[in-house]
Amino acid sequence: MKEAVSQALYTYWNGLRGDRLVPKRFEIEPSSIAGHLPDTFILERINPSLLRFRLAGTRIGDAFGIDFRGLNFFDLFNPGDASIIRQQVALSATDGAVSVFEIAASRAAGPSADFEILLLPLSHMHETIDRFLGSIVPINSPDWLGTVALTERKLLRHDTIWPNGAPGALVETDPRQTPLLPTIRSARIVRSHRREFRVYEGGLSDAGHG
């Protein structure tokens, strides 16, 4: 995680989580993250192909020139990138992974701005993970940001963070796993045919890294 908003949101989420796989949606107190609300959102996972924005902060809408409420998160991206993101979200929904995406957004044939997207899994009424607390923050903020609609979005990279040091299913079935690691101890590079991404074995990295 590069951005201060992402790091602060992760720290808040991880504090609520404690030794559980994920916290509950109703535990999120807007007053506790008031300074970051314009950059945050809530997603509802209806099914593996529909991840709907229930709430979206004002700075997000202003930066992209889009009203995100009700949109399918996957529809923001081209089919190839959306497929990768769906797989990542499925990993979060089954094993409690935290996802970090870096994207480039632009208008057609225009300059682009890079953004960091954080997805933090939550449970709602049942034990299943069907909500996500997240943030979208510009990594660079050009002067023109917010003056044009960013109609094209491209996935640049994605990272997986295991807050417990391993997938939730492994932590729950292996008593040797440490229930909570406060910091990332190592990171290994995993390569695919389309993307390079890092899997973090631990919690929040030092500020300015990862």
Legacy VTK file of the C-alpha trace (Angstrom):
# vtk DataFile Version 3.0
C-alpha trace
ASCII
DATASET POLYDATA
POINTS 210 float
0.000 0.000 0.000
1.407 3.352 -1.059
-1.259 5.816 0.026
-1.917 7.128 3.552
-5.686 6.684 3.162
-5.230 3.005 2.270
-2.905 2.443 5.200
-5.205 4.196 7.687
-8.270 2.301 6.457
-6.442 -1.015 6.659
-5.287 -0.273 10.219
-8.854 0.600 11.257
-10.289 -2.541 9.605
-7.608 -4.770 11.099
-8.256 -3.352 14.558
-11.961 -4.161 14.268
-11.151 -7.635 12.975
-9.101 -8.721 15.970
-8.552 -12.490 15.760
-11.493 -13.062 13.413
-11.267 -13.597 9.670
-13.168 -10.339 8.946
-15.179 -7.749 10.920
-18.921 -7.173 10.555
-20.370 -4.481 8.330
-22.311 -2.932 11.239
-19.080 -2.449 13.189
-17.884 0.202 10.738
-18.356 3.571 12.440
-18.250 6.455 9.928
-17.153 8.836 12.679
-14.011 6.773 13.196
-12.898 7.309 9.599
-14.543 10.693 9.060
-11.459 12.243 7.488
-11.332 9.521 4.839
-15.024 9.157 3.993
-14.799 11.189 0.739
-12.328 8.551 -0.547
-14.151 5.447 0.675
-16.928 3.193 -0.586
-18.997 0.143 0.336
-19.535 -2.701 -2.131
-22.125 -5.485 -1.968
-21.251 -8.811 -3.577
-24.529 -9.999 -5.087
-22.929 -12.896 -6.972
-19.471 -13.663 -8.449
-20.145 -11.346 -11.412
-21.928 -8.492 -9.609
-20.136 -6.309 -7.070
-22.375 -3.288 -6.606
-21.485 0.099 -5.153
-23.836 0.866 -2.264
-22.000 4.021 -1.166
-19.199 6.050 -2.738
-17.369 9.102 -1.388
-17.659 12.475 -3.047
-13.967 12.744 -3.977
-14.195 9.468 -5.865
-17.113 10.655 -7.978
-15.521 14.057 -8.527
-12.205 12.575 -9.658
-13.795 10.200 -12.180
-16.745 12.351 -13.213
-19.048 9.396 -12.536
-21.848 8.632 -10.082
-20.692 5.265 -8.768
-23.766 4.366 -6.719
-25.434 1.254 -8.107
-22.638 0.516 -10.595
-21.065 -2.907 -10.916
-17.403 -2.570 -9.875
-16.368 -5.094 -12.538
-18.007 -3.035 -15.299
-15.477 -0.263 -14.743
-12.856 -2.373 -16.529
-12.324 -4.152 -19.828
-13.210 -7.875 -19.883
-9.632 -9.090 -19.407
-8.950 -6.883 -16.402
-12.409 -7.542 -14.980
-11.712 -11.281 -15.065
-8.543 -10.831 -13.008
-10.355 -8.604 -10.508
-13.229 -11.099 -10.182
-10.732 -13.824 -9.301
-9.153 -11.589 -6.698
-12.529 -10.702 -5.172
-13.452 -14.395 -5.074
-10.238 -15.039 -3.133
-11.232 -12.336 -0.674
-14.744 -13.735 -0.330
-13.576 -17.268 0.439
-10.318 -16.783 2.354
-10.390 -13.215 3.700
-7.674 -11.759 1.483
-7.213 -7.997 1.317
-6.785 -6.701 -2.238
-4.845 -3.695 -3.477
-5.170 -2.602 -7.102
-3.265 0.044 -9.007
-5.070 1.386 -12.065
-4.617 4.062 -14.697
-7.708 6.091 -15.618
-8.090 8.486 -18.510
-10.450 10.011 -21.002
-10.263 8.713 -24.585
-6.887 9.597 -26.152
-6.118 11.849 -23.191
-3.642 11.888 -20.305
-4.087 9.415 -17.471
-3.903 9.473 -13.678
-2.963 6.540 -11.470
-5.114 5.431 -8.547
-4.752 2.970 -5.678
-7.833 0.882 -4.830
-8.137 -1.025 -1.556
-10.751 -3.735 -0.868
-11.305 -4.925 2.712
-13.702 -7.886 3.168
-16.652 -7.717 5.576
-19.488 -9.993 6.584
-23.042 -8.670 6.881
-26.073 -10.575 8.159
-24.532 -14.024 7.767
-21.057 -15.475 8.146
-20.321 -15.169 4.439
-18.170 -12.333 3.107
-20.552 -10.253 0.997
-19.521 -6.655 1.691
-16.316 -4.742 1.093
-15.061 -1.526 2.615
-12.709 0.204 0.220
-11.004 3.344 -0.953
-9.929 4.890 -4.235
-7.131 7.461 -3.972
-5.106 9.172 -6.705
-1.415 8.326 -6.569
-0.645 11.399 -8.619
-3.047 14.345 -8.753
-2.645 16.284 -11.998
-4.187 19.743 -12.198
-6.840 18.577 -14.633
-8.130 15.779 -12.360
-11.836 16.303 -11.734
-12.428 18.374 -14.855
-13.057 15.490 -17.270
-14.780 12.114 -17.035
-12.282 9.254 -16.790
-14.024 6.840 -19.106
-11.179 4.347 -19.591
-9.664 2.342 -16.755
-6.735 -0.077 -17.000
-5.437 -2.460 -14.347
-1.694 -1.992 -13.825
-1.016 -4.349 -10.917
-2.706 -6.071 -8.017
-1.420 -7.221 -4.643
-2.792 -9.747 -2.166
-2.374 -9.245 1.592
-3.059 -12.067 4.044
-3.688 -10.332 7.407
-3.195 -13.611 9.290
-0.099 -14.543 7.323
-1.941 -17.172 5.265
-5.374 -17.807 3.711
-8.145 -17.893 6.287
-9.023 -21.519 5.614
-5.447 -22.523 6.434
-5.323 -20.457 9.599
-8.557 -21.971 10.856
-7.515 -25.586 10.239
-3.830 -25.390 11.237
-3.281 -24.660 14.961
0.372 -23.822 14.298
-0.604 -20.653 12.428
-0.122 -17.402 14.353
-3.600 -15.816 14.741
-2.444 -12.250 14.108
0.798 -10.837 12.720
1.120 -7.066 13.201
3.543 -6.433 10.340
4.510 -7.915 6.996
7.573 -10.078 7.480
8.152 -11.037 3.853
6.718 -10.765 0.392
7.039 -13.160 -2.472
6.569 -12.334 -6.134
4.003 -14.409 -8.001
3.969 -14.174 -11.770
1.123 -14.945 -14.135
0.973 -14.782 -17.938
-0.669 -11.350 -17.770
0.365 -9.659 -14.574
3.003 -9.583 -11.892
1.741 -9.253 -8.344
3.006 -9.649 -4.815
1.491 -11.839 -2.129
2.173 -10.362 1.310
2.483 -12.782 4.197
1.401 -10.636 7.105
-0.262 -7.311 7.828
0.357 -3.668 7.012
3.698 -2.802 5.452
5.890 0.098 6.476
4.581 3.426 5.175
5.661 4.059 1.634
6.301 0.420 0.753
4.204 -2.188 -1.045
LINES 1 211
210 0 1 2 3 4 5 6 7 8 9 10 11 12 13 14 15 16 17 18 19 20 21 22 23 24 25 26 27 28 29 30 31 32 33 34 35 36 37 38 39 40 41 42 43 44 45 46 47 48 49 50 51 52 53 54 55 56 57 58 59 60 61 62 63 64 65 66 67 68 69 70 71 72 73 74 75 76 77 78 79 80 81 82 83 84 85 86 87 88 89 90 91 92 93 94 95 96 97 98 99 100 101 102 103 104 105 106 107 108 109 110 111 112 113 114 115 116 117 118 119 120 121 122 123 124 125 126 127 128 129 130 131 132 133 134 135 136 137 138 139 140 141 142 143 144 145 146 147 148 149 150 151 152 153 154 155 156 157 158 159 160 161 162 163 164 165 166 167 168 169 170 171 172 173 174 175 176 177 178 179 180 181 182 183 184 185 186 187 188 189 190 191 192 193 194 195 196 197 198 199 200 201 202 203 204 205 206 207 208 209
